[in-house]
Amino acid sequence: MSFAEDVKNELCSYEFDTIRESKEDIELAMKIEASCLLRMGGSILLGMRGSVGIRLATANNAVARRLLGTLRNTYELQTNVLVRQGLNLRKKNMYTLTVEPSERGRAALESLALWPVTEQIPRTWLKGMEARRAFLRGAFLGGGSVNKPQSDYHLEFMTGNEAFAKEIIYVLRLFHIAARMTERKDEYIVYLKDGDSVTSCLQIMGAPSALMEFENVRIVKTVRNQINRQVNCETANLQKVVDAAVRQINAIRIIEEHQELSDLPVKLRQVAILRKENHEASLKELEEIMDGALSKSGIGHRLKKIEALALEYDPHGLDEI
């Protein structure tokens, strides 16, 4: 089971807080959740004499059961459920919920602000925090997806309605979450790409277990990335030390091909011999070998003079490393 399916299953077990929230607020939140879910993936059915129904197909059993409960218990709608089995092990069952066109169906869809067809739910519904949470939860259950935390951070809502996609962006912005939108074929994708936004959205929708799993993996990834950056930095620094040492040894070799080291000025001769006897040492280690008699910068300065002298003998010699 994918991480996205785990999130949807957890959201479908979400229970409203009957202590902190009023009965009216809970009923409104349930209505918003069902309305957004159906807006994301439902189809309106038209019947005789103005009767209206609706159909929704989903591959998630928990989503089907949650919506079925709302339609039957809240709106007392006769809802038919068709299960189409997958053709092989990788295919999931499809659950199709159908409310045949009826006067009761029309009344329910009017209550859900789905009929007459409108592009968004009333803004007056979104005044409360629980209502806004229900909006995002319903939208995610109807057309949402989220990557497993081990991969790239990505959470999205997919809908065929551009106006409703912008409404999702609006509600996310109410929670200080900046989302982007892109168009893919005939679908509009509202997406989040950074870890903080994804975790905030999971928390808002009501998926604490998924949030905890996401954060745990995220912490491990962060620590691992920090370690990798530190190792890469140390490796790069080590490579610089090695390259410099090889260049300096090569410079000394060139000088020795043209004169004795003993003929060098005392200051340069001292450092040349020091480097020749300690091929792999860093400037800091050379300073320690000299017991502080010459600073690291002083050693580096004299080695630069040795390189300059070598270039006078062989302008391209130091390139042969």
C-alpha positions in Angstrom: 0.0 0.0 0.0 1.3 3.4 -1.0 1.9 6.3 1.5 -0.8 8.2 -0.2 -3.3 5.4 0.4 -2.2 5.3 4.1 -2.9 9.0 4.4 -6.3 8.6 2.8 -7.1 5.7 5.1 -6.1 7.7 8.1 -8.2 10.7 7.0 -11.2 8.5 6.5 -11.0 7.6 10.2 -10.9 11.3 11.2 -13.5 12.0 13.9 -14.8 15.5 14.6 -14.2 17.0 18.1 -17.7 17.0 19.6 -16.4 18.7 22.7 -14.7 21.7 21.2 -16.9 22.0 18.1 -20.6 22.8 18.0 -23.1 20.5 16.4 -23.7 23.1 13.7 -20.0 23.5 12.9 -19.5 19.7 12.7 -22.5 19.3 10.3 -21.1 22.1 8.1 -17.7 20.5 8.1 -19.1 17.1 7.1 -21.1 18.8 4.3 -18.0 20.7 3.1 -15.9 17.5 3.1 -18.4 15.6 1.1 -19.0 18.5 -1.3 -15.2 18.8 -2.0 -14.8 15.1 -2.4 -17.6 14.9 -4.9 -16.3 18.0 -6.7 -13.0 16.4 -7.2 -14.2 13.1 -8.7 -18.0 13.0 -9.0 -20.3 13.2 -12.0 -23.8 14.7 -12.0 -26.6 12.5 -13.3 -29.7 14.1 -14.8 -33.1 12.4 -14.7 -36.7 13.1 -15.6 -38.6 16.1 -14.4 -35.6 17.9 -12.9 -34.4 15.0 -10.8 -30.7 14.9 -10.1 -28.2 12.2 -8.9 -24.5 11.7 -8.6 -21.8 9.1 -9.2 -18.3 8.7 -7.8 -15.7 6.1 -8.6 -12.7 5.5 -6.3 -10.0 2.9 -5.9 -9.9 3.5 -2.1 -12.3 1.4 -0.1 -12.1 3.7 3.0 -13.0 6.7 0.9 -16.0 4.9 -0.6 -17.2 3.9 2.9 -16.8 7.3 4.4 -18.8 9.0 1.6 -21.3 6.2 1.6 -21.9 6.9 5.3 -22.4 10.6 4.7 -24.8 10.1 1.8 -26.9 7.5 3.7 -26.8 8.8 7.2 -26.9 12.5 6.7 -28.9 12.8 3.5 -30.8 9.5 3.7 -30.0 8.8 0.1 -30.4 5.4 -1.5 -26.8 4.7 -2.7 -25.8 1.8 -4.8 -22.3 0.4 -4.6 -20.7 -1.5 -7.4 -17.3 -3.2 -6.9 -15.3 -4.0 -10.0 -12.4 -6.3 -9.2 -9.0 -5.7 -10.5 -7.9 -7.8 -13.5 -4.5 -8.8 -11.9 -2.5 -8.5 -8.7 -1.5 -4.9 -9.5 -5.0 -3.7 -10.4 -7.0 -2.3 -7.5 -10.7 -2.8 -7.0 -12.9 0.1 -8.2 -15.8 1.2 -6.0 -18.5 3.1 -7.8 -21.2 4.9 -5.6 -24.3 5.9 -7.5 -27.2 8.0 -6.3 -29.8 7.6 -9.0 -31.6 10.9 -10.1 -34.4 11.7 -7.7 -36.0 14.7 -5.9 -34.2 13.7 -2.7 -31.0 13.6 -4.7 -31.6 17.0 -6.1 -32.2 18.4 -2.6 -29.0 16.8 -1.2 -26.9 18.2 -4.1 -28.4 21.6 -3.5 -27.5 21.3 0.2 -23.9 20.4 -0.9 -23.8 23.4 -3.3 -23.3 20.9 -6.2 -26.6 21.8 -7.9 -27.1 24.0 -9.8 -23.6 23.4 -10.9 -21.2 26.0 -9.5 -17.4 26.3 -9.7 -16.8 26.7 -5.9 -18.5 26.3 -2.6 -19.9 29.4 -0.8 -17.1 31.4 0.8 -19.4 31.9 3.8 -18.9 28.2 4.6 -15.2 28.8 5.1 -15.2 31.1 8.1 -14.4 28.4 10.7 -11.1 26.6 11.1 -12.8 23.1 11.1 -14.6 24.0 7.9 -11.3 24.9 6.2 -9.7 21.7 7.4 -12.7 19.7 6.0 -12.3 21.5 2.7 -8.7 20.3 2.2 -9.5 16.8 3.6 -12.4 16.3 1.2 -10.4 17.6 -1.8 -7.5 15.3 -0.9 -9.8 12.3 -0.5 -11.3 13.0 -3.9 -8.2 13.8 -5.9 -5.1 14.0 -3.8 -1.8 12.3 -3.7 1.4 12.5 -1.7 4.9 11.0 -2.3 6.4 8.7 0.3 8.7 10.7 2.5 11.8 8.8 1.3 11.5 10.3 -2.1 11.1 13.9 -3.3 8.6 16.0 -1.2 5.4 16.3 -3.2 1.7 16.6 -2.3 -0.9 17.4 -4.9 -4.6 17.9 -5.6 -5.8 17.1 -9.1 -9.1 18.4 -10.5 -10.6 19.0 -13.9 -12.0 22.4 -12.7 -9.6 25.3 -12.9 -11.8 27.5 -10.7 -11.9 24.9 -7.9 -8.2 24.4 -8.2 -7.8 28.1 -7.5 -10.2 27.7 -4.6 -7.8 25.0 -3.1 -4.9 27.5 -3.4 -7.0 30.1 -1.6 -7.8 27.8 1.3 -4.2 26.7 1.6 -3.2 30.3 1.7 -5.5 30.8 4.6 -3.2 28.4 6.5 -0.1 30.3 5.2 0.8 27.5 2.8 1.9 28.7 -0.6 0.9 26.3 -3.4 1.5 26.3 -7.1 -0.7 25.2 -10.0 0.1 23.6 -13.3 -2.0 22.2 -16.1 -1.6 18.6 -17.3 -3.8 17.6 -20.2 -7.3 18.4 -19.1 -6.4 18.4 -15.4 -5.3 21.2 -13.0 -2.7 20.2 -10.5 -2.3 22.2 -7.2 1.0 21.1 -5.6 3.4 21.5 -2.7 7.1 20.8 -3.1 8.7 21.6 0.2 8.8 19.5 3.3 7.4 22.2 5.6 4.3 22.7 3.4 3.6 19.0 3.1 3.8 18.4 6.8 1.6 21.4 7.5 -1.0 20.1 5.1 -1.0 16.6 6.6 -1.5 18.1 10.0 -4.3 20.4 8.9 -6.2 17.7 7.1 -6.0 15.4 10.2 -3.4 12.7 9.5 -1.1 12.7 12.7 0.3 9.2 12.1 1.3 9.9 8.5 2.7 13.3 9.7 4.8 11.5 12.3 6.1 9.0 9.8 6.9 11.8 7.3 8.7 13.8 9.9 10.8 10.9 11.2 12.0 10.1 7.7 12.6 13.7 7.0 14.8 14.0 10.1 16.8 11.0 9.0 17.2 12.5 5.5 18.2 15.9 6.9 20.9 14.3 9.1 22.1 12.1 6.3 22.4 15.1 4.0 24.3 17.1 6.5 26.7 14.3 7.0 27.1 13.9 3.3 27.7 17.6 2.8 30.3 17.5 5.6 32.1 14.5 4.1 32.0 16.0 0.7 33.4 19.2 2.1 36.2 17.4 3.9 36.9 15.3 0.8 37.2 18.4 -1.3 39.5 20.1 1.2 41.6 16.9 1.3 41.8 16.9 -2.4 43.0 20.5 -2.4 45.7 19.6 0.1 46.8 16.6 -2.0 46.9 18.7 -5.2 48.9 21.4 -3.6 51.4 19.0 -2.1 51.8 17.2 -5.5 52.4 20.6 -7.2 54.9 21.6 -4.6 56.8 18.3 -4.8 56.9 18.7 -8.6 58.3 22.2 -8.2 61.1 20.9 -6.0 61.8 18.2 -8.5 62.1 20.7 -11.3 64.5 22.9 -9.3 66.6 19.9 -8.4 67.0 19.2 -12.1 68.7 22.6 -12.5 70.5 23.2 -9.2 71.1 21.8 -5.8 68.6 22.6 -3.0 71.6 23.6 -1.0 72.1 26.5 -3.3 68.7 27.9 -2.5 68.3 30.8 0.0 68.2 29.4 3.6 64.5 30.2 4.0 63.4 28.4 0.8 65.8 25.5 1.3 64.4 24.8 4.8 60.8 24.6 3.5 61.8 22.7 0.4 63.5 19.9 2.5 60.5 19.9 4.9 58.0 19.4 2.1 60.3 16.8 0.4 60.4 14.7 3.6 56.6 15.1 4.2 54.8 14.5 0.9 51.3 14.1 2.4 51.4 16.7 5.1 49.1 19.7 5.1 50.4 23.2 5.8 49.0 22.9 9.3 50.8 19.6 9.8 54.1 21.1 8.5 53.7 23.9 11.0 53.4 21.4 13.8 56.4 19.5 12.5 58.4 22.8 12.8 57.0 23.2 16.3 55.7 26.6 15.5 59.0 28.0 14.3 57.2 29.1 11.2 53.5 29.7 10.7 51.3 28.0 8.3 50.9 31.1 6.2 54.7 31.6 6.2 55.3 28.0 5.0 52.7 28.5 2.3 54.3 31.8 1.2 57.7 30.2 0.8 56.3 27.2 -1.1 54.7 29.7 -3.5 58.1 31.2 -4.1 59.5 27.7 -4.7 56.7 27.1 -7.3 57.5 30.5 -9.0 61.2 29.5 -9.2 60.3 26.2 -10.8 58.2 28.0 -13.4 61.2 30.1 -14.4 63.0 26.8 -15.2 60.0 25.1 -16.8 56.9 27.2 -17.5 54.7 24.1 -18.1 56.3 21.8 -15.6 53.8 22.2 -12.8 51.0 21.2 -15.2 52.4 17.6 -15.3 50.7 16.5 -12.1 
